[in-house]
Amino acid sequence: MNNIVKIALGATLLLSLGTTALSADSGKGQKLFTKKLKSACGISGAAFAGKHTQDEWSEIKEAGKMSSEIKAICPSVKDSALKDKYMGHYYDFAHEYANDSGNVPSC
């Protein structure tokens, strides 16, 4: 019985840590924007995120069109910068610093 409790607690701990590691982050999105998109876009992070409101960015993400919207804003961006694993971070960055958020990124 003691082993079952230990296994259950261990599994709960692993699941809780795994879900936090998989969540996107606006800070990481800002770093990715600076590293992978800024030179290709030729605009600042504030100008990029300010292209839409928070609701518009949410609609774009829900429609699965985040990469096509980035490509529309930055036509010369490389496809390697638009990997699916980056999209959540780009979205969090754009949503956090959208034109109606009142926040200004440092990039």
Summary of the structure (lengths in Angstrom):
residues: 107
radius of gyration: 17.5
end to end distance: 54.6
largest distance: 61.8
contacts: 292
relative contact order: 0.20
helix: 71%
strand: 0%
